[in-house]
Amino acid sequence: MAKKISEGVVHDLPADLKKALSSDKEALILWEGLTPLARNEWICWTISVKQQKTRDEHVARVVSELKEGMRRPCCWIGCIHRTDKEISPSIKGILSKRNKGKGKSQD
């Protein structure tokens, strides 16, 4: 029976990230040393992309960046899926700007 790998606060560990972590002993040890909130942010950062190619890159980067000493994804605004706390005003501003840009046509 395979050892259970710790998950995040809101997000379950997706199969592709689980496989990548299971395949790298050092990365798995580092993953298990993260807080549940930090793991959640890595998971959210990985699953929030639209294209499979980008997701594959994010999965690979989780492993490599953990091994480089990173404990959270760089420049990530944080998981917006958490319902246990309100989104901060600064994050609301970022999301508002992103949503305004989506409504514009690309001529």
Phi and psi in radians as a Rosetta constraint file:
Dihedral C 1 N 2 CA 2 C 2 CIRCULARHARMONIC -1.272 0.35
Dihedral N 2 CA 2 C 2 N 3 CIRCULARHARMONIC 2.533 0.35
Dihedral C 2 N 3 CA 3 C 3 CIRCULARHARMONIC -1.194 0.35
Dihedral N 3 CA 3 C 3 N 4 CIRCULARHARMONIC 2.398 0.35
Dihedral C 3 N 4 CA 4 C 4 CIRCULARHARMONIC -1.236 0.35
Dihedral N 4 CA 4 C 4 N 5 CIRCULARHARMONIC 2.349 0.35
Dihedral C 4 N 5 CA 5 C 5 CIRCULARHARMONIC -1.723 0.35
Dihedral N 5 CA 5 C 5 N 6 CIRCULARHARMONIC 2.362 0.35
Dihedral C 5 N 6 CA 6 C 6 CIRCULARHARMONIC -1.067 0.35
Dihedral N 6 CA 6 C 6 N 7 CIRCULARHARMONIC 2.583 0.35
Dihedral C 6 N 7 CA 7 C 7 CIRCULARHARMONIC -1.942 0.35
Dihedral N 7 CA 7 C 7 N 8 CIRCULARHARMONIC -2.860 0.35
Dihedral C 7 N 8 CA 8 C 8 CIRCULARHARMONIC -1.747 0.35
Dihedral N 8 CA 8 C 8 N 9 CIRCULARHARMONIC -2.982 0.35
Dihedral C 8 N 9 CA 9 C 9 CIRCULARHARMONIC -1.325 0.35
Dihedral N 9 CA 9 C 9 N 10 CIRCULARHARMONIC -0.763 0.35
Dihedral C 9 N 10 CA 10 C 10 CIRCULARHARMONIC -1.931 0.35
Dihedral N 10 CA 10 C 10 N 11 CIRCULARHARMONIC -0.694 0.35
Dihedral C 10 N 11 CA 11 C 11 CIRCULARHARMONIC -1.686 0.35
Dihedral N 11 CA 11 C 11 N 12 CIRCULARHARMONIC 2.447 0.35
Dihedral C 11 N 12 CA 12 C 12 CIRCULARHARMONIC -1.379 0.35
Dihedral N 12 CA 12 C 12 N 13 CIRCULARHARMONIC 2.723 0.35
Dihedral C 12 N 13 CA 13 C 13 CIRCULARHARMONIC -1.317 0.35
Dihedral N 13 CA 13 C 13 N 14 CIRCULARHARMONIC 2.052 0.35
Dihedral C 13 N 14 CA 14 C 14 CIRCULARHARMONIC -1.231 0.35
Dihedral N 14 CA 14 C 14 N 15 CIRCULARHARMONIC 2.693 0.35
Dihedral C 14 N 15 CA 15 C 15 CIRCULARHARMONIC -1.020 0.35
Dihedral N 15 CA 15 C 15 N 16 CIRCULARHARMONIC -0.700 0.35
Dihedral C 15 N 16 CA 16 C 16 CIRCULARHARMONIC -1.177 0.35
Dihedral N 16 CA 16 C 16 N 17 CIRCULARHARMONIC -0.671 0.35
Dihedral C 16 N 17 CA 17 C 17 CIRCULARHARMONIC -1.264 0.35
Dihedral N 17 CA 17 C 17 N 18 CIRCULARHARMONIC -0.673 0.35
Dihedral C 17 N 18 CA 18 C 18 CIRCULARHARMONIC -1.041 0.35
Dihedral N 18 CA 18 C 18 N 19 CIRCULARHARMONIC -0.764 0.35
Dihedral C 18 N 19 CA 19 C 19 CIRCULARHARMONIC -1.101 0.35
Dihedral N 19 CA 19 C 19 N 20 CIRCULARHARMONIC -0.764 0.35
Dihedral C 19 N 20 CA 20 C 20 CIRCULARHARMONIC -1.111 0.35
Dihedral N 20 CA 20 C 20 N 21 CIRCULARHARMONIC -0.753 0.35
Dihedral C 20 N 21 CA 21 C 21 CIRCULARHARMONIC -1.189 0.35
Dihedral N 21 CA 21 C 21 N 22 CIRCULARHARMONIC -0.691 0.35
Dihedral C 21 N 22 CA 22 C 22 CIRCULARHARMONIC -1.129 0.35
Dihedral N 22 CA 22 C 22 N 23 CIRCULARHARMONIC -0.469 0.35
Dihedral C 22 N 23 CA 23 C 23 CIRCULARHARMONIC -1.467 0.35
Dihedral N 23 CA 23 C 23 N 24 CIRCULARHARMONIC -0.130 0.35
Dihedral C 23 N 24 CA 24 C 24 CIRCULARHARMONIC -2.320 0.35
Dihedral N 24 CA 24 C 24 N 25 CIRCULARHARMONIC 1.792 0.35
Dihedral C 24 N 25 CA 25 C 25 CIRCULARHARMONIC -0.997 0.35
Dihedral N 25 CA 25 C 25 N 26 CIRCULARHARMONIC -0.762 0.35
Dihedral C 25 N 26 CA 26 C 26 CIRCULARHARMONIC -1.100 0.35
Dihedral N 26 CA 26 C 26 N 27 CIRCULARHARMONIC -0.800 0.35
Dihedral C 26 N 27 CA 27 C 27 CIRCULARHARMONIC -1.104 0.35
Dihedral N 27 CA 27 C 27 N 28 CIRCULARHARMONIC -0.675 0.35
Dihedral C 27 N 28 CA 28 C 28 CIRCULARHARMONIC -1.129 0.35
Dihedral N 28 CA 28 C 28 N 29 CIRCULARHARMONIC -0.731 0.35
Dihedral C 28 N 29 CA 29 C 29 CIRCULARHARMONIC -1.078 0.35
Dihedral N 29 CA 29 C 29 N 30 CIRCULARHARMONIC -0.764 0.35
Dihedral C 29 N 30 CA 30 C 30 CIRCULARHARMONIC -1.116 0.35
Dihedral N 30 CA 30 C 30 N 31 CIRCULARHARMONIC -0.729 0.35
Dihedral C 30 N 31 CA 31 C 31 CIRCULARHARMONIC -1.003 0.35
Dihedral N 31 CA 31 C 31 N 32 CIRCULARHARMONIC -0.798 0.35
Dihedral C 31 N 32 CA 32 C 32 CIRCULARHARMONIC -1.191 0.35
Dihedral N 32 CA 32 C 32 N 33 CIRCULARHARMONIC -0.335 0.35
Dihedral C 32 N 33 CA 33 C 33 CIRCULARHARMONIC -1.471 0.35
Dihedral N 33 CA 33 C 33 N 34 CIRCULARHARMONIC -0.121 0.35
Dihedral C 33 N 34 CA 34 C 34 CIRCULARHARMONIC -1.390 0.35
Dihedral N 34 CA 34 C 34 N 35 CIRCULARHARMONIC 2.751 0.35
Dihedral C 34 N 35 CA 35 C 35 CIRCULARHARMONIC -1.272 0.35
Dihedral N 35 CA 35 C 35 N 36 CIRCULARHARMONIC 2.750 0.35
Dihedral C 35 N 36 CA 36 C 36 CIRCULARHARMONIC -1.000 0.35
Dihedral N 36 CA 36 C 36 N 37 CIRCULARHARMONIC -0.600 0.35
Dihedral C 36 N 37 CA 37 C 37 CIRCULARHARMONIC -1.191 0.35
Dihedral N 37 CA 37 C 37 N 38 CIRCULARHARMONIC -0.714 0.35
Dihedral C 37 N 38 CA 38 C 38 CIRCULARHARMONIC -1.138 0.35
Dihedral N 38 CA 38 C 38 N 39 CIRCULARHARMONIC -0.737 0.35
Dihedral C 38 N 39 CA 39 C 39 CIRCULARHARMONIC -1.061 0.35
Dihedral N 39 CA 39 C 39 N 40 CIRCULARHARMONIC -0.721 0.35
Dihedral C 39 N 40 CA 40 C 40 CIRCULARHARMONIC -1.039 0.35
Dihedral N 40 CA 40 C 40 N 41 CIRCULARHARMONIC -0.724 0.35
Dihedral C 40 N 41 CA 41 C 41 CIRCULARHARMONIC -1.162 0.35
Dihedral N 41 CA 41 C 41 N 42 CIRCULARHARMONIC -0.694 0.35
Dihedral C 41 N 42 CA 42 C 42 CIRCULARHARMONIC -1.074 0.35
Dihedral N 42 CA 42 C 42 N 43 CIRCULARHARMONIC -0.771 0.35
Dihedral C 42 N 43 CA 43 C 43 CIRCULARHARMONIC -1.102 0.35
Dihedral N 43 CA 43 C 43 N 44 CIRCULARHARMONIC -0.841 0.35
Dihedral C 43 N 44 CA 44 C 44 CIRCULARHARMONIC -1.068 0.35
Dihedral N 44 CA 44 C 44 N 45 CIRCULARHARMONIC -0.749 0.35
Dihedral C 44 N 45 CA 45 C 45 CIRCULARHARMONIC -1.052 0.35
Dihedral N 45 CA 45 C 45 N 46 CIRCULARHARMONIC -0.633 0.35
Dihedral C 45 N 46 CA 46 C 46 CIRCULARHARMONIC -1.284 0.35
Dihedral N 46 CA 46 C 46 N 47 CIRCULARHARMONIC -0.728 0.35
Dihedral C 46 N 47 CA 47 C 47 CIRCULARHARMONIC -1.574 0.35
Dihedral N 47 CA 47 C 47 N 48 CIRCULARHARMONIC -0.166 0.35
Dihedral C 47 N 48 CA 48 C 48 CIRCULARHARMONIC -1.497 0.35
Dihedral N 48 CA 48 C 48 N 49 CIRCULARHARMONIC 0.025 0.35
Dihedral C 48 N 49 CA 49 C 49 CIRCULARHARMONIC -1.492 0.35
Dihedral N 49 CA 49 C 49 N 50 CIRCULARHARMONIC 2.825 0.35
Dihedral C 49 N 50 CA 50 C 50 CIRCULARHARMONIC -1.647 0.35
Dihedral N 50 CA 50 C 50 N 51 CIRCULARHARMONIC -0.623 0.35
Dihedral C 50 N 51 CA 51 C 51 CIRCULARHARMONIC -1.745 0.35
Dihedral N 51 CA 51 C 51 N 52 CIRCULARHARMONIC 2.505 0.35
Dihedral C 51 N 52 CA 52 C 52 CIRCULARHARMONIC -1.070 0.35
Dihedral N 52 CA 52 C 52 N 53 CIRCULARHARMONIC -0.658 0.35
Dihedral C 52 N 53 CA 53 C 53 CIRCULARHARMONIC -1.038 0.35
Dihedral N 53 CA 53 C 53 N 54 CIRCULARHARMONIC -0.778 0.35
Dihedral C 53 N 54 CA 54 C 54 CIRCULARHARMONIC -1.156 0.35
Dihedral N 54 CA 54 C 54 N 55 CIRCULARHARMONIC -0.699 0.35
Dihedral C 54 N 55 CA 55 C 55 CIRCULARHARMONIC -1.082 0.35
Dihedral N 55 CA 55 C 55 N 56 CIRCULARHARMONIC -0.775 0.35
Dihedral C 55 N 56 CA 56 C 56 CIRCULARHARMONIC -1.028 0.35
Dihedral N 56 CA 56 C 56 N 57 CIRCULARHARMONIC -0.710 0.35
Dihedral C 56 N 57 CA 57 C 57 CIRCULARHARMONIC -1.122 0.35
Dihedral N 57 CA 57 C 57 N 58 CIRCULARHARMONIC -0.715 0.35
Dihedral C 57 N 58 CA 58 C 58 CIRCULARHARMONIC -1.140 0.35
Dihedral N 58 CA 58 C 58 N 59 CIRCULARHARMONIC -0.722 0.35
Dihedral C 58 N 59 CA 59 C 59 CIRCULARHARMONIC -1.042 0.35
Dihedral N 59 CA 59 C 59 N 60 CIRCULARHARMONIC -0.818 0.35
Dihedral C 59 N 60 CA 60 C 60 CIRCULARHARMONIC -1.107 0.35
Dihedral N 60 CA 60 C 60 N 61 CIRCULARHARMONIC -0.666 0.35
Dihedral C 60 N 61 CA 61 C 61 CIRCULARHARMONIC -1.207 0.35
Dihedral N 61 CA 61 C 61 N 62 CIRCULARHARMONIC -0.576 0.35
Dihedral C 61 N 62 CA 62 C 62 CIRCULARHARMONIC -0.976 0.35
Dihedral N 62 CA 62 C 62 N 63 CIRCULARHARMONIC -0.865 0.35
Dihedral C 62 N 63 CA 63 C 63 CIRCULARHARMONIC -1.078 0.35
Dihedral N 63 CA 63 C 63 N 64 CIRCULARHARMONIC -0.900 0.35
Dihedral C 63 N 64 CA 64 C 64 CIRCULARHARMONIC -1.183 0.35
Dihedral N 64 CA 64 C 64 N 65 CIRCULARHARMONIC -0.687 0.35
Dihedral C 64 N 65 CA 65 C 65 CIRCULARHARMONIC -1.287 0.35
Dihedral N 65 CA 65 C 65 N 66 CIRCULARHARMONIC -0.567 0.35
Dihedral C 65 N 66 CA 66 C 66 CIRCULARHARMONIC -1.042 0.35
Dihedral N 66 CA 66 C 66 N 67 CIRCULARHARMONIC -0.761 0.35
Dihedral C 66 N 67 CA 67 C 67 CIRCULARHARMONIC -1.224 0.35
Dihedral N 67 CA 67 C 67 N 68 CIRCULARHARMONIC -0.355 0.35
Dihedral C 67 N 68 CA 68 C 68 CIRCULARHARMONIC -1.482 0.35
Dihedral N 68 CA 68 C 68 N 69 CIRCULARHARMONIC -0.076 0.35
Dihedral C 68 N 69 CA 69 C 69 CIRCULARHARMONIC 1.797 0.35
Dihedral N 69 CA 69 C 69 N 70 CIRCULARHARMONIC 0.009 0.35
Dihedral C 69 N 70 CA 70 C 70 CIRCULARHARMONIC -1.299 0.35
Dihedral N 70 CA 70 C 70 N 71 CIRCULARHARMONIC 2.411 0.35
Dihedral C 70 N 71 CA 71 C 71 CIRCULARHARMONIC -1.873 0.35
Dihedral N 71 CA 71 C 71 N 72 CIRCULARHARMONIC -0.226 0.35
Dihedral C 71 N 72 CA 72 C 72 CIRCULARHARMONIC -2.539 0.35
Dihedral N 72 CA 72 C 72 N 73 CIRCULARHARMONIC 2.738 0.35
Dihedral C 72 N 73 CA 73 C 73 CIRCULARHARMONIC -1.128 0.35
Dihedral N 73 CA 73 C 73 N 74 CIRCULARHARMONIC 2.369 0.35
Dihedral C 73 N 74 CA 74 C 74 CIRCULARHARMONIC -1.219 0.35
Dihedral N 74 CA 74 C 74 N 75 CIRCULARHARMONIC 2.404 0.35
Dihedral C 74 N 75 CA 75 C 75 CIRCULARHARMONIC 1.090 0.35
Dihedral N 75 CA 75 C 75 N 76 CIRCULARHARMONIC 0.350 0.35
Dihedral C 75 N 76 CA 76 C 76 CIRCULARHARMONIC -1.563 0.35
Dihedral N 76 CA 76 C 76 N 77 CIRCULARHARMONIC 2.304 0.35
Dihedral C 76 N 77 CA 77 C 77 CIRCULARHARMONIC -1.283 0.35
Dihedral N 77 CA 77 C 77 N 78 CIRCULARHARMONIC -0.169 0.35
Dihedral C 77 N 78 CA 78 C 78 CIRCULARHARMONIC 1.756 0.35
Dihedral N 78 CA 78 C 78 N 79 CIRCULARHARMONIC 2.865 0.35
Dihedral C 78 N 79 CA 79 C 79 CIRCULARHARMONIC -1.238 0.35
Dihedral N 79 CA 79 C 79 N 80 CIRCULARHARMONIC 2.101 0.35
Dihedral C 79 N 80 CA 80 C 80 CIRCULARHARMONIC -1.552 0.35
Dihedral N 80 CA 80 C 80 N 81 CIRCULARHARMONIC 0.016 0.35
Dihedral C 80 N 81 CA 81 C 81 CIRCULARHARMONIC -1.557 0.35
Dihedral N 81 CA 81 C 81 N 82 CIRCULARHARMONIC -0.131 0.35
Dihedral C 81 N 82 CA 82 C 82 CIRCULARHARMONIC -1.210 0.35
Dihedral N 82 CA 82 C 82 N 83 CIRCULARHARMONIC 2.295 0.35
Dihedral C 82 N 83 CA 83 C 83 CIRCULARHARMONIC -1.870 0.35
Dihedral N 83 CA 83 C 83 N 84 CIRCULARHARMONIC -0.008 0.35
Dihedral C 83 N 84 CA 84 C 84 CIRCULARHARMONIC -1.513 0.35
Dihedral N 84 CA 84 C 84 N 85 CIRCULARHARMONIC -0.059 0.35
Dihedral C 84 N 85 CA 85 C 85 CIRCULARHARMONIC -2.663 0.35
Dihedral N 85 CA 85 C 85 N 86 CIRCULARHARMONIC 2.682 0.35
Dihedral C 85 N 86 CA 86 C 86 CIRCULARHARMONIC -1.313 0.35
Dihedral N 86 CA 86 C 86 N 87 CIRCULARHARMONIC 2.552 0.35
Dihedral C 86 N 87 CA 87 C 87 CIRCULARHARMONIC -1.219 0.35
Dihedral N 87 CA 87 C 87 N 88 CIRCULARHARMONIC 2.348 0.35
Dihedral C 87 N 88 CA 88 C 88 CIRCULARHARMONIC -1.152 0.35
Dihedral N 88 CA 88 C 88 N 89 CIRCULARHARMONIC 2.729 0.35
Dihedral C 88 N 89 CA 89 C 89 CIRCULARHARMONIC -1.001 0.35
Dihedral N 89 CA 89 C 89 N 90 CIRCULARHARMONIC -0.662 0.35
Dihedral C 89 N 90 CA 90 C 90 CIRCULARHARMONIC -1.150 0.35
Dihedral N 90 CA 90 C 90 N 91 CIRCULARHARMONIC -0.681 0.35
Dihedral C 90 N 91 CA 91 C 91 CIRCULARHARMONIC -1.225 0.35
Dihedral N 91 CA 91 C 91 N 92 CIRCULARHARMONIC -0.672 0.35
Dihedral C 91 N 92 CA 92 C 92 CIRCULARHARMONIC -1.025 0.35
Dihedral N 92 CA 92 C 92 N 93 CIRCULARHARMONIC -0.698 0.35
Dihedral C 92 N 93 CA 93 C 93 CIRCULARHARMONIC -1.111 0.35
Dihedral N 93 CA 93 C 93 N 94 CIRCULARHARMONIC -0.750 0.35
Dihedral C 93 N 94 CA 94 C 94 CIRCULARHARMONIC -1.091 0.35
Dihedral N 94 CA 94 C 94 N 95 CIRCULARHARMONIC -0.809 0.35
Dihedral C 94 N 95 CA 95 C 95 CIRCULARHARMONIC -1.122 0.35
Dihedral N 95 CA 95 C 95 N 96 CIRCULARHARMONIC -0.653 0.35
Dihedral C 95 N 96 CA 96 C 96 CIRCULARHARMONIC -1.095 0.35
Dihedral N 96 CA 96 C 96 N 97 CIRCULARHARMONIC -0.757 0.35
Dihedral C 96 N 97 CA 97 C 97 CIRCULARHARMONIC -1.129 0.35
Dihedral N 97 CA 97 C 97 N 98 CIRCULARHARMONIC -0.683 0.35
Dihedral C 97 N 98 CA 98 C 98 CIRCULARHARMONIC -1.126 0.35
Dihedral N 98 CA 98 C 98 N 99 CIRCULARHARMONIC -0.753 0.35
Dihedral C 98 N 99 CA 99 C 99 CIRCULARHARMONIC -1.187 0.35
Dihedral N 99 CA 99 C 99 N 100 CIRCULARHARMONIC -0.599 0.35
Dihedral C 99 N 100 CA 100 C 100 CIRCULARHARMONIC -1.133 0.35
Dihedral N 100 CA 100 C 100 N 101 CIRCULARHARMONIC -0.676 0.35
Dihedral C 100 N 101 CA 101 C 101 CIRCULARHARMONIC -1.178 0.35
Dihedral N 101 CA 101 C 101 N 102 CIRCULARHARMONIC -0.487 0.35
Dihedral C 101 N 102 CA 102 C 102 CIRCULARHARMONIC -1.272 0.35
Dihedral N 102 CA 102 C 102 N 103 CIRCULARHARMONIC -0.427 0.35
Dihedral C 102 N 103 CA 103 C 103 CIRCULARHARMONIC -1.440 0.35
Dihedral N 103 CA 103 C 103 N 104 CIRCULARHARMONIC -0.190 0.35
Dihedral C 103 N 104 CA 104 C 104 CIRCULARHARMONIC -1.436 0.35
Dihedral N 104 CA 104 C 104 N 105 CIRCULARHARMONIC 2.515 0.35
Dihedral C 104 N 105 CA 105 C 105 CIRCULARHARMONIC -1.423 0.35
Dihedral N 105 CA 105 C 105 N 106 CIRCULARHARMONIC 2.642 0.35
Dihedral C 105 N 106 CA 106 C 106 CIRCULARHARMONIC -1.767 0.35
Dihedral N 106 CA 106 C 106 N 107 CIRCULARHARMONIC 1.675 0.35
